[in-house]
């Protein structure tokens, strides 16, 4: 999964929409990619917003 997704790159508008917490992915260079949180907790709602991604 990519860290970002570009939609409508060919459009003239100047709008940036971001969605924090859309997944529980943590880059490997940040605390080894797991934030020192147990895998079962990383799968719970405390690590990501299940409704944010759509």
N, C-alpha and C positions, 0 to 999 in steps of 0.2 A: 504494500500500500504506500502510495506517495504521501509526502507530508503536506502536499497542497494539490488543488485541482483548479484549473483555469477553465472558466465557462464564458463563452462569448468573446473570445480574444479579439475578434474582428469588429467589434462594436465601437462606435465613437464615444460612448458614455464614459464618464470618469467616476465610476462607483466601485468601491471596494467593500466586499462583504466577507466577514470572517466568522468562523464558528469555533469557539474554544470548547474543548471537552467533547468533540464529536466522535472521538475514539479514545482508546486507552493506550495508544502507541506512544512510546517514549523513545527518543533517539538513543542509540547505544552509548553515546558519549556523555549522557546524563545519568549518573549513578548506575552505570551498567545496563541501562534500558529498563530497569524494573523499579527504580526509586526505593529499593530495599523494602518493597511491599510484597507480601505473599501472592503467588499467582491466583489463588482463589479470591483474594481481595481485589486484585487488578481486574477480575472478571465481573465484579459487582458494580453497582451504581455509584459507589464512592470514588471510583477511578474514571468514570466517564458518564456522560449524559446520554442515555439510550434514545431519547427523543430528539436530540440535537441534529443528528445526521439525516433524519427524515425517513 
